[in-house]
Amino acid sequence: MTNRISTVYHGTDIIEQIARDVSWEELRSNRNTALDQSDWRFGSDQSPSDEWIAYRVFLRDLPQDNHGELANDACDAWEDYDKPEGA
């Protein structure tokens, strides 16, 4: 997953949180990695949960569902998505 938030600390105190811009290329690369890393859940000897099926559909559709919007919006949608355990 792509995290847009960078946190600046002074010791253990949070000084500032900065949201950085994400490119579509970075988002797609991270999305492809997440899909690749979960492929094993969909092997012929596996029974993926409905949550995993929905999550992979969400990941596959992420660019087209946010077409014309900033990659930041798609990144934030991914961050907010209720991911299955182990994702």
C-alpha positions as YAML, in Angstrom:
chain: A
units: angstrom
residues:
- id: 1
  name: MET
  ca: [0.00, 0.00, 0.00]
- id: 2
  name: THR
  ca: [1.14, 3.53, -0.66]
- id: 3
  name: ASN
  ca: [1.23, 5.77, 2.39]
- id: 4
  name: ARG
  ca: [1.04, 9.48, 1.58]
- id: 5
  name: ILE
  ca: [1.57, 10.68, 5.14]
- id: 6
  name: SER
  ca: [5.07, 11.44, 6.41]
- id: 7
  name: THR
  ca: [5.43, 12.18, 10.10]
- id: 8
  name: VAL
  ca: [8.13, 14.49, 11.48]
- id: 9
  name: TYR
  ca: [9.18, 13.75, 15.06]
- id: 10
  name: HIS
  ca: [11.17, 15.58, 17.69]
- id: 11
  name: GLY
  ca: [12.08, 12.76, 20.04]
- id: 12
  name: THR
  ca: [8.77, 11.01, 20.58]
- id: 13
  name: ASP
  ca: [6.67, 14.13, 19.91]
- id: 14
  name: ILE
  ca: [4.98, 14.51, 16.55]
- id: 15
  name: ILE
  ca: [5.92, 17.87, 15.12]
- id: 16
  name: GLU
  ca: [4.14, 17.70, 11.78]
- id: 17
  name: GLN
  ca: [2.39, 15.34, 9.42]
- id: 18
  name: ILE
  ca: [2.83, 16.02, 5.73]
- id: 19
  name: ALA
  ca: [0.76, 14.52, 2.91]
- id: 20
  name: ARG
  ca: [2.90, 13.99, -0.16]
- id: 21
  name: ASP
  ca: [1.65, 13.65, -3.72]
- id: 22
  name: VAL
  ca: [1.60, 10.18, -5.28]
- id: 23
  name: SER
  ca: [1.94, 9.48, -8.99]
- id: 24
  name: TRP
  ca: [-0.24, 7.00, -10.86]
- id: 25
  name: GLU
  ca: [2.91, 5.03, -11.68]
- id: 26
  name: GLU
  ca: [3.81, 4.63, -7.99]
- id: 27
  name: LEU
  ca: [0.25, 3.71, -7.08]
- id: 28
  name: ARG
  ca: [-0.04, 1.13, -9.87]
- id: 29
  name: SER
  ca: [3.33, -0.37, -8.96]
- id: 30
  name: ASN
  ca: [2.33, -0.76, -5.31]
- id: 31
  name: ARG
  ca: [-1.09, -2.08, -6.32]
- id: 32
  name: ASN
  ca: [0.51, -4.66, -8.63]
- id: 33
  name: THR
  ca: [2.83, -5.74, -5.81]
- id: 34
  name: ALA
  ca: [-0.14, -6.17, -3.46]
- id: 35
  name: LEU
  ca: [-1.93, -8.27, -6.06]
- id: 36
  name: ASP
  ca: [1.19, -10.37, -6.72]
- id: 37
  name: GLN
  ca: [1.71, -10.98, -3.01]
- id: 38
  name: SER
  ca: [-1.85, -12.23, -2.59]
- id: 39
  name: ASP
  ca: [-1.95, -14.49, -5.67]
- id: 40
  name: TRP
  ca: [-1.21, -17.54, -3.54]
- id: 41
  name: ARG
  ca: [-4.59, -17.12, -1.83]
- id: 42
  name: PHE
  ca: [-6.28, -17.87, -5.13]
- id: 43
  name: GLY
  ca: [-4.46, -21.08, -6.05]
- id: 44
  name: SER
  ca: [-6.46, -24.16, -6.97]
- id: 45
  name: ASP
  ca: [-5.93, -25.61, -3.47]
- id: 46
  name: GLN
  ca: [-7.11, -22.46, -1.65]
- id: 47
  name: SER
  ca: [-10.56, -21.12, -0.74]
- id: 48
  name: PRO
  ca: [-10.23, -17.34, -0.47]
- id: 49
  name: SER
  ca: [-12.70, -15.50, 1.74]
- id: 50
  name: ASP
  ca: [-15.26, -13.09, 0.35]
- id: 51
  name: GLU
  ca: [-13.25, -10.29, 1.95]
- id: 52
  name: TRP
  ca: [-10.15, -11.25, -0.04]
- id: 53
  name: ILE
  ca: [-12.14, -11.57, -3.25]
- id: 54
  name: ALA
  ca: [-13.66, -8.11, -2.73]
- id: 55
  name: TYR
  ca: [-10.26, -6.62, -1.82]
- id: 56
  name: ARG
  ca: [-8.62, -7.92, -5.00]
- id: 57
  name: VAL
  ca: [-11.52, -6.60, -7.10]
- id: 58
  name: PHE
  ca: [-11.07, -3.24, -5.37]
- id: 59
  name: LEU
  ca: [-7.34, -3.26, -6.15]
- id: 60
  name: ARG
  ca: [-7.83, -4.29, -9.78]
- id: 61
  name: ASP
  ca: [-10.47, -1.58, -10.28]
- id: 62
  name: LEU
  ca: [-8.66, 1.16, -8.35]
- id: 63
  name: PRO
  ca: [-7.27, 3.06, -11.38]
- id: 64
  name: GLN
  ca: [-10.43, 2.83, -13.48]
- id: 65
  name: ASP
  ca: [-12.74, 3.69, -10.56]
- id: 66
  name: ASN
  ca: [-10.68, 6.83, -9.95]
- id: 67
  name: HIS
  ca: [-10.07, 7.67, -13.62]
- id: 68
  name: GLY
  ca: [-9.62, 11.38, -14.17]
- id: 69
  name: GLU
  ca: [-8.96, 11.98, -10.49]
- id: 70
  name: LEU
  ca: [-5.66, 12.51, -8.80]
- id: 71
  name: ALA
  ca: [-3.68, 9.45, -7.81]
- id: 72
  name: ASN
  ca: [-3.78, 10.94, -4.30]
- id: 73
  name: ASP
  ca: [-7.54, 10.31, -4.17]
- id: 74
  name: ALA
  ca: [-7.10, 6.68, -5.22]
- id: 75
  name: CYS
  ca: [-4.29, 6.28, -2.67]
- id: 76
  name: ASP
  ca: [-6.52, 7.68, 0.08]
- id: 77
  name: ALA
  ca: [-9.36, 5.36, -0.96]
- id: 78
  name: TRP
  ca: [-6.96, 2.41, -0.65]
- id: 79
  name: GLU
  ca: [-5.82, 3.62, 2.76]
- id: 80
  name: ASP
  ca: [-9.45, 3.87, 3.91]
- id: 81
  name: TYR
  ca: [-10.50, 0.48, 2.51]
- id: 82
  name: ASP
  ca: [-11.37, -2.14, 5.13]
- id: 83
  name: LYS
  ca: [-8.62, -4.61, 4.25]
- id: 84
  name: PRO
  ca: [-8.87, -8.31, 5.05]
- id: 85
  name: GLU
  ca: [-6.64, -9.79, 7.73]
- id: 86
  name: GLY
  ca: [-3.13, -10.34, 6.39]
- id: 87
  name: ALA
  ca: [-3.34, -7.62, 3.74]
...
